[in-house]
Amino acid sequence: MANNSNGLFTFLAGMAIGAAAVWLFTTERGEEVRQEMKDKLNEMKSNLEKQKDNDGRPA
């Protein structure tokens, strides 16, 4: 049981350290990051639809 608790603590500590690093080193505002992610997802969706239209061949 102690092993599971230690592993969970390590995982949560790693997540907290990673979140803090992202927060400290990000160069863009949250709105800009969300817009960039939205644009990338729309681009991926478009590419998948093109592949579907081409019977699975790469676009």
C-alpha positions as CSV (number, residue, x, y, z in Angstrom):
1,M,0.0,0.0,0.0
2,A,2.8,2.4,0.8
3,N,4.2,1.9,-2.7
4,N,1.0,3.0,-4.3
5,S,0.8,6.1,-2.1
6,N,4.4,7.0,-3.0
7,G,3.8,6.6,-6.7
8,L,0.7,8.7,-6.6
9,F,2.6,11.4,-4.7
10,T,5.5,11.3,-7.2
11,F,3.0,11.6,-10.1
12,L,1.1,14.5,-8.6
13,A,4.4,16.3,-7.7
14,G,5.6,15.8,-11.3
15,M,2.3,17.3,-12.6
16,A,2.7,20.3,-10.3
17,I,6.3,20.9,-11.4
18,G,5.4,20.6,-15.0
19,A,2.4,23.0,-14.7
20,A,4.6,25.5,-12.9
21,A,7.3,25.3,-15.6
22,V,4.7,25.9,-18.3
23,W,3.3,28.8,-16.4
24,L,6.7,30.3,-15.9
25,F,8.1,29.8,-19.4
26,T,5.1,30.4,-21.6
27,T,5.4,33.4,-23.9
28,E,1.8,33.7,-25.0
29,R,-1.4,34.7,-23.2
30,G,-4.0,32.0,-22.5
31,E,-6.3,33.4,-25.2
32,E,-3.5,33.1,-27.8
33,V,-2.6,29.6,-26.8
34,R,-6.3,28.5,-27.0
35,Q,-6.7,30.1,-30.4
36,E,-3.5,28.4,-31.7
37,M,-4.7,25.1,-30.4
38,K,-8.1,25.6,-32.0
39,D,-6.5,26.5,-35.3
40,K,-4.3,23.4,-35.2
41,L,-7.2,21.1,-34.4
42,N,-9.2,22.6,-37.3
43,E,-6.3,22.0,-39.6
44,M,-6.0,18.4,-38.4
45,K,-9.8,17.9,-38.9
46,S,-9.5,19.3,-42.4
47,N,-6.7,17.0,-43.3
48,L,-8.6,14.0,-42.0
49,E,-11.6,14.9,-44.0
50,K,-9.4,15.2,-47.1
51,Q,-8.0,11.8,-46.4
52,K,-11.5,10.4,-46.0
53,D,-12.5,11.9,-49.4
54,N,-9.5,10.4,-51.0
55,D,-10.4,6.9,-49.8
56,G,-7.8,6.9,-47.1
57,R,-4.8,8.0,-49.2
58,P,-2.7,10.8,-47.7
59,A,-3.8,14.3,-48.9
